[in-house]
């Protein structure tokens, strides 16, 4: 489901992607190095809410000013 990095996917990140399929599409288009960076950020996150916010940011990036 998550490509080459599926065996490393933190459960909290996988659960956050299940509630945001658009973010999952963005994630799957990333290089392995970019995916690894996202997974590391998820592991270092302090809460599930923080992981969800990170995932939601993938599908709704901040607008340029």
N, C-alpha and C positions, 0 to 999 in steps of 0.2 A: 504494500500500500504506500509506504513512504520511500520506496526506492532503496538504494544501496545502504542508507543509514537507518533503516527500519529497526535493526536490532539494538541501536543505541538510543532510540526515541524515549525520552523521559515520559512517564505515564501522565503527568500533569499537562505536558505539552500535547500529547496525543488527545487527551480529553478536551483541551481547549480548541484544537483543530476540529474536533467532532462538532463543536457548536459554531464553527465559522469555516464553512467549506471554501469560501473565496480566499481566505488566508492560506488554506492548505494548497490551493492551486498555485498561489504565489510561491510558497515554500518549495513545492515540487519543481518549479522552474529554476530554482537557485542552484548554484554549483555546490558540490559536496562540501567545500570549504565554508561557504555561506551557511549551509544547513548545519554544519558542525558548530559554527558560531552561535546560531540561534539556539541549538540544543544546550550549549554550555551556559548561555544566558538563562535558559529555563531552569537548569540545575542550580544555578546560583541565586535564583529569585527567592525573595523572602516569603512569598505567599502565592496561593493559587490565583488570587486576584491580579497580582503583578504579572504572572504568566499570561493570563487572559488579556490583559491590557497590551502586552507585547504582541500577542497573536493578532488581536484586533488592529493593531498598528500596521501589520503587514498588508491588510486588505483596505485600510483607510489611512494612507500615509498623510502626515501633516501637510497642509497647503502652504505653498510658497507665499511670502509676503510681498 
